[in-house]
Amino acid sequence: MFKLKPTVLALSGVIITTAAFASSHREAPNITRMPTLDSTDYYAFNSYEQGREGYVTMIANYIPLQDAYGGPNYFAMDPAAEYAIHIDNDGDAVEDISFTFNFTSMLAAENQGIALPVGPEGDQKMIKVPLKNVGPISADDASAANFSEMYEMTMVTGPARTGERTVLMPASGDMFGKPLDYIGNKTFTSMEEYERYAAQFVYNFSIPGCDDMGRVFVGQRKDPFVVNLGETFDLVNYVPVEGDSAPGAGDGNGFPGGITQNADNDDLADKNVTSIAVEVPAACVTGDGNGVIGSWTTASLPQARILNPDATFEKPEVNGGAMTQVSRLGNPLVNELVIGIGDKDKFSTSHPSSDGQFADYVTNPVLPELLNILFRDAVNTTLGASIETLAPTNFPRMDLVTAFLTGFEGVNQQATVTPSEMLRLNTGIPATPAAEQSAFGVAGDDLAGFPNGRRPGDDVVDIALRVVMGRLCYPIPVNGEDTDLGLCTPDDASVGNVPFTDGAPLDASMIDTAFPYLATPKAGSE
């Protein structure tokens, strides 16, 4: 536990209002109108599945806040969209490799849909059924499925729009397919049967110029993100500091009156997402750089969409024009916590190479100033003190520039440094086994975790809260020793050593230990 500064004890009686810590769930005004293109979280990490040393896993999650019972249509991808994972391996903030995904939705019976005879014998009519399945589905027999999704996976070498495109194929020679969502346990019998069914949709594929194969899975998973969502949006209706009853607080550094770490605080506990998971040999994506890759995910649509006034399953609209990016995600919480609401849609459509336009949001962040305006007087009154500001005072905020825009020298900084927002991963730092991972990543003396990439078990909400309020102004443990990063000093951050938290714990034990890592989705019906 971090040792508390006496000047922050007043926070026990204050409720702090912060930005929405919902990762990228509905993060910008425009994307809320297009949930099938809304990227919820992006992960990139050195694979820690046993026997997969030397591989990198990238997971892009889409379609937020899925209720498992959301029938009868559940959660299909947009067939007009292009979803992509981009990799910059030389530090110029331009993608060198992209993996793109385009989906096709199909009905059974030659795309007409299953029909059943209805009516008296001799005068029956064949009527199409309204459901996505008409009977049980298993790994051995999916003939009752009335709906399916296939996808084309393409590798682009060079810029995503103009580079050389190579269509990739599964080792089996068939098209890539996506499993049906977890409709429920009458359809799939049990969680174990759904897992057996979904496992058939993990494919090996060849990568041009690469000796070893990659793996890919696209399908519904349990949302791995953890956040106290409802109370956070309600002006953070809790004291966002670890309480005495929090695990590990028995050393006396707990926070009286603070929030208790409790899984019941996770409002996403019953939510699913749709995952695009790709695992590739690190050597095949690092290029000629220093082994650090920057990566992010996007989703794009054709520029024009004309609705069909006589819509059909095959043709609900006509799309045309250039592909236009509408969603973007690299580091978690940037568009929510850092970018002003008037520029959120601009950020969603921008490219890392143009991130200079957002620099002021990082060098001079507004959130700490809002906290200071709202609560400095309350803190001073409670303490009988005269603290000038609760916000960090180091400007420009090079601690945030390092965390979000450049990476840390010697950890996840590329040989060429182009300030830009992306998730940076040093492929040369060995993966930490799941049982040994720290949920606090680098700040928890685990160099294989966030912000050196991001693993599904990294508690980025707590990390981001602490970093924004000045945690990097204090020494952090590296290889068991406290290390001063030299980005700022403790005097710059009066509350920088406070264990801020939303009270919703996350760690690697909640994540699977094998590809695609994310847990089985919640069933629509038990």
Helices and strands as residue ranges (DSSP letters): G 6-13, G 31-33, G 35-37, E 39-46, E 55-67, E 82-88, E 97-107, H 108-111, E 115-118, E 125-128, E 147-157, E 164-168, E 176-178, H 191-199, E 203-205, E 214-222, H 229-233, G 249-251, G 263-265, E 271-281, G 282-284, E 292-307, E 317-329, H 334-337, G 341-343, H 344-349, G 352-358, H 359-363, H 367-383, H 398-401, I 402-406, E 423-426, G 434-436, G 441-444, H 460-468, G 471-473, E 476-478, E 481-483, G 490-492, G 508-510
